[in-house]
Amino acid sequence: MSLANQLDKEVLPYLNGDYFPACENLKALYFQDRAVRSCHLESFAARRFFGDRDLPTDVGHLIRNGFLQGFTSRMITGSERVSEYFSRESRIIPELSANPGTYSMLERVYSLEGVEGPFDRALVFSRSAQAVRNRLNATIGFLARNLKSMIRGSEERLLVINLGAGTARDTTEVSRISGLIERNVKFDNVDLDPGAVEEGRRIARKAGVANAEFLEANMFGLRTRYRMSRCDRMKRTGSSAGSEVFMIALKRPSKAVLRSCRVILGVSGGAGRRASQKDR
């Protein structure tokens, strides 16, 4: 029996145990042949990561050999060195450990700010991170096209309520690039996370955008705040405080949320080019 097969045989008993990673995508790698795993180490992303000038040789060696052999961290002697290093030399890992749902990782992917160490650099410059940035740009294009169409058909200022807004980088950016939207649309950006709300305010101030309000609130209480019973994505729903009201959700809500809020929400999406300059 070859060394590779022997190593794989030794790993198999761990596949359904505590030693095995919970992530299904990562778990799939452990069912691949050693030769296939070695191909992953030759990818552009892997070469960038292992070639990072700040990655200690011993840490890189532990990661590379452990992955090649199909070993998880608990099965590798000295793996605590890897954990200790990345906990110290990364800003993203400690934030994710404290709050897996944190807004900050997305913000680092969007802005490329506050990135430290090999792990952070590998993450924000990965293809997956570029796909996230592409999605943001597509959302901005979608908002710009639809909101401009609504503005031209309306005599009142529009109110758009952005649920689960996070930092609302999408609505802030669409206001920054379009003077028409900034003058004629008010955004209420709603999120439960106080950190995301505060960061959203900072981003809006930096962008010079003044048509947005950031609310630390639970969406279940919105019906009382806006006194509406039903609204639909990009459709007229009535008026509130002298503005026509529209509801938009940038994340897919559950049916339970929809029933509780008594609103019908849509999901922004679709490809669209990003506006390049302010409208005159």
C-alpha positions as CSV (number, residue, x, y, z in Angstrom):
1,M,0.0,0.0,0.0
2,S,1.4,3.4,-1.0
3,L,2.1,6.1,1.6
4,A,-0.7,8.3,0.2
5,N,-3.3,5.5,0.5
6,Q,-2.1,4.6,3.9
7,L,-2.5,8.2,5.0
8,D,-6.0,8.4,3.5
9,K,-6.9,5.2,5.3
10,E,-5.8,6.6,8.6
11,V,-7.9,9.7,8.0
12,L,-11.1,7.9,7.1
13,P,-12.0,7.0,10.7
14,Y,-12.2,10.7,11.5
15,L,-14.6,11.6,8.8
16,N,-17.7,11.5,11.0
17,G,-16.0,12.4,14.2
18,D,-15.2,15.6,16.0
19,Y,-11.9,15.9,14.1
20,F,-13.6,16.5,10.8
21,P,-14.4,20.0,9.5
22,A,-18.1,21.0,9.7
23,C,-18.0,22.9,6.4
24,E,-19.4,20.7,3.6
25,N,-17.2,22.3,0.9
26,L,-14.1,21.7,3.0
27,K,-15.2,18.2,3.9
28,A,-15.4,17.3,0.2
29,L,-11.7,17.9,-0.1
30,Y,-11.0,15.0,2.3
31,F,-12.7,12.6,0.0
32,Q,-10.5,13.6,-3.0
33,D,-7.5,11.7,-4.0
34,R,-4.1,12.9,-2.8
35,A,-3.1,13.8,-6.3
36,V,-6.2,16.0,-6.7
37,R,-5.5,17.7,-3.4
38,S,-1.9,18.4,-4.6
39,C,-3.4,20.2,-7.7
40,H,-5.2,22.7,-5.4
41,L,-1.8,23.6,-4.0
42,E,-0.7,24.6,-7.5
43,S,-3.6,27.0,-8.0
44,F,-2.9,30.7,-8.3
45,A,-4.6,31.4,-5.0
46,A,-2.5,28.8,-3.2
47,R,0.7,30.1,-4.8
48,R,-0.2,33.6,-3.7
49,F,-0.9,32.5,-0.1
50,F,2.2,30.3,0.3
51,G,4.4,32.8,-1.4
52,D,3.4,35.7,0.9
53,R,6.6,37.2,2.2
54,D,5.1,37.5,5.7
55,L,4.1,33.8,6.1
56,P,6.5,32.0,8.4
57,T,8.1,29.0,6.8
58,D,7.1,26.6,9.6
59,V,3.5,27.8,9.4
60,G,3.3,27.3,5.7
61,H,4.9,23.9,6.0
62,L,2.4,22.7,8.5
63,I,-0.6,23.9,6.4
64,R,0.7,22.6,3.2
65,N,1.6,19.1,4.5
66,G,-1.5,18.8,6.6
67,F,-3.7,19.6,3.6
68,L,-1.8,17.3,1.3
69,Q,-2.1,14.4,3.7
70,G,-5.7,15.1,4.4
71,F,-5.2,15.9,8.1
72,T,-7.3,18.3,10.0
73,S,-5.6,20.6,12.6
74,R,-6.3,18.4,15.6
75,M,-4.5,15.6,13.8
76,I,-1.3,17.6,13.2
77,T,1.4,18.0,15.8
78,G,2.2,21.7,16.2
79,S,-1.1,23.0,14.7
80,E,-1.5,25.3,17.7
81,R,1.4,27.3,16.2
82,V,-0.8,27.9,13.1
83,S,-3.8,29.0,15.2
84,E,-1.8,31.3,17.3
85,Y,-0.1,32.9,14.3
86,F,-3.3,33.7,12.4
87,S,-5.1,34.9,15.5
88,R,-2.3,37.4,16.0
89,E,-1.6,38.3,12.4
90,S,-5.1,38.7,11.1
91,R,-7.9,41.2,11.7
92,I,-10.6,39.1,10.0
93,I,-10.1,35.8,11.9
94,P,-10.6,37.3,15.5
95,E,-13.6,39.3,14.2
96,L,-15.2,36.2,12.8
97,S,-14.5,34.2,15.9
98,A,-16.2,36.8,18.0
99,N,-19.2,37.2,15.7
100,P,-19.6,34.8,12.6
101,G,-22.2,37.2,11.2
102,T,-20.1,40.3,11.5
103,Y,-20.4,43.0,8.8
104,S,-16.7,43.8,9.0
105,M,-15.4,41.0,6.8
106,L,-17.7,42.1,3.9
107,E,-16.5,45.7,4.5
108,R,-12.9,44.6,4.2
109,V,-13.7,42.7,1.0
110,Y,-15.5,45.8,-0.4
111,S,-13.0,48.5,0.6
112,L,-9.7,46.5,1.0
113,E,-9.1,48.5,4.1
114,G,-7.9,47.1,7.5
115,V,-6.3,44.0,5.9
116,E,-3.4,42.6,7.8
117,G,-1.3,39.4,7.2
118,P,-1.3,36.6,4.7
119,F,-4.7,35.2,5.5
120,D,-6.5,38.5,5.1
121,R,-4.7,39.3,1.9
122,A,-5.5,35.8,0.5
123,L,-9.1,36.3,1.4
124,V,-9.8,39.8,0.0
125,F,-7.9,39.1,-3.3
126,S,-9.5,35.7,-3.9
127,R,-11.9,35.0,-6.7
128,S,-14.7,34.6,-4.2
129,A,-14.1,38.1,-2.8
130,Q,-14.1,39.5,-6.4
131,A,-17.5,37.8,-6.9
132,V,-18.8,39.6,-3.8
133,R,-17.5,42.9,-5.2
134,N,-19.1,42.2,-8.5
135,R,-22.4,41.4,-6.8
136,L,-22.2,44.8,-5.0
137,N,-21.7,46.6,-8.3
138,A,-24.6,44.7,-9.9
139,T,-26.8,45.7,-7.0
140,I,-25.8,49.3,-7.4
141,G,-26.6,49.2,-11.1
142,F,-30.0,47.6,-10.4
143,L,-30.8,50.3,-7.9
144,A,-29.7,53.1,-10.2
145,R,-31.8,51.9,-13.1
146,N,-35.0,51.3,-11.2
147,L,-34.8,54.3,-8.9
148,K,-34.2,56.7,-11.8
149,S,-37.3,55.2,-13.6
150,M,-39.4,55.8,-10.5
151,I,-38.2,59.3,-9.9
152,R,-39.1,60.3,-13.5
153,G,-42.7,59.0,-12.9
154,S,-43.2,60.6,-9.5
155,E,-44.0,64.1,-8.2
156,E,-42.8,63.3,-4.7
157,R,-39.6,62.4,-3.0
158,L,-39.2,58.6,-2.6
159,L,-38.6,56.8,0.6
160,V,-36.7,53.5,0.3
161,I,-36.4,51.2,3.3
162,N,-33.4,48.9,3.2
163,L,-33.9,45.9,5.5
164,G,-30.9,44.1,6.9
165,A,-28.8,46.9,5.4
166,G,-25.6,46.2,7.2
167,T,-23.4,49.3,6.4
168,A,-25.7,50.1,3.4
169,R,-22.7,50.5,1.2
170,D,-24.9,49.8,-1.9
171,T,-27.5,52.6,-1.2
172,T,-24.8,55.0,-0.1
173,E,-22.8,54.4,-3.3
174,V,-25.8,54.8,-5.6
175,S,-26.5,58.2,-4.0
176,R,-22.9,59.2,-4.3
177,I,-22.7,58.5,-8.1
178,S,-26.1,59.9,-8.9
179,G,-27.1,63.4,-8.0
180,L,-30.6,62.7,-9.3
181,I,-31.1,59.9,-6.8
182,E,-29.5,61.8,-3.9
183,R,-31.9,64.7,-4.4
184,N,-35.0,62.7,-4.9
185,V,-34.7,59.6,-2.7
186,K,-34.3,59.2,1.0
187,F,-32.9,55.9,2.3
188,D,-33.8,54.4,5.7
189,N,-31.2,51.8,6.3
190,V,-32.3,49.3,9.0
191,D,-30.1,46.8,10.8
192,L,-29.9,45.2,14.2
193,D,-26.1,45.4,14.5
194,P,-25.1,48.7,16.2
195,G,-21.6,48.3,14.8
196,A,-22.9,48.0,11.3
197,V,-25.2,51.0,11.8
198,E,-22.3,53.2,13.1
199,E,-20.0,52.1,10.3
200,G,-22.7,52.9,7.8
201,R,-23.0,56.4,9.1
202,R,-19.2,56.8,8.8
203,I,-19.2,55.6,5.2
204,A,-22.0,57.9,4.3
205,R,-20.3,60.9,5.9
206,K,-17.0,60.1,4.1
207,A,-18.9,59.8,0.8
208,G,-20.7,63.2,1.4
209,V,-24.1,61.6,1.2
210,A,-26.8,63.3,3.2
211,N,-30.0,61.5,2.0
212,A,-29.7,58.5,4.3
213,E,-30.8,57.7,7.8
214,F,-29.4,54.7,9.7
215,L,-31.7,52.9,12.1
216,E,-30.7,50.3,14.7
217,A,-34.0,48.5,14.8
218,N,-35.8,45.2,14.4
219,M,-37.7,44.9,11.1
220,F,-40.6,43.4,13.0
221,G,-41.5,46.8,14.3
222,L,-41.4,48.6,10.9
223,R,-45.2,48.4,10.4
224,T,-45.7,50.6,13.4
225,R,-43.1,53.0,12.4
226,Y,-44.2,53.5,8.8
227,R,-47.9,52.6,9.3
228,M,-48.1,50.5,6.1
229,S,-49.8,47.2,5.6
230,R,-48.3,46.0,2.4
231,C,-45.6,47.0,0.0
232,D,-43.7,45.4,-2.9
233,R,-40.3,45.8,-4.3
234,M,-40.1,48.8,-6.6
235,K,-43.9,49.4,-6.6
236,R,-45.8,52.3,-5.2
237,T,-47.3,51.7,-1.8
238,G,-48.8,54.9,-0.5
239,S,-47.3,57.9,1.3
240,S,-45.5,58.5,4.6
241,A,-44.5,61.9,5.8
242,G,-45.0,63.4,2.4
243,S,-42.9,60.8,0.6
244,E,-44.0,58.0,-1.6
245,V,-43.0,54.7,0.1
246,F,-41.1,51.8,-1.5
247,M,-39.7,48.8,0.3
248,I,-36.6,47.0,-0.8
249,A,-34.7,44.1,0.7
250,L,-31.2,43.3,-0.3
251,K,-31.2,39.9,1.4
252,R,-33.8,37.2,0.9
253,P,-36.2,37.2,3.9
254,S,-37.9,34.1,5.2
255,K,-41.6,33.6,4.8
256,A,-42.1,34.0,8.5
257,V,-40.4,37.4,8.4
258,L,-42.7,38.4,5.5
259,R,-45.8,37.4,7.3
260,S,-44.8,39.0,10.6
261,C,-43.8,42.3,8.9
262,R,-47.0,42.1,6.7
263,V,-45.0,43.3,3.8
264,I,-44.0,41.6,0.5
265,L,-40.3,42.1,-0.1
266,G,-38.2,41.5,-3.2
267,V,-34.5,40.8,-3.7
268,S,-32.3,43.1,-5.6
269,G,-30.3,41.4,-8.3
270,G,-29.5,41.1,-12.0
271,A,-26.5,42.4,-13.9
272,G,-26.1,46.0,-14.6
273,R,-23.4,48.4,-15.4
274,R,-22.2,50.8,-12.7
275,A,-22.9,54.5,-13.3
276,S,-19.7,56.4,-14.0
277,Q,-20.6,59.9,-13.1
278,K,-23.2,62.1,-11.3
279,D,-26.3,62.9,-13.3
280,R,-26.8,66.5,-14.2
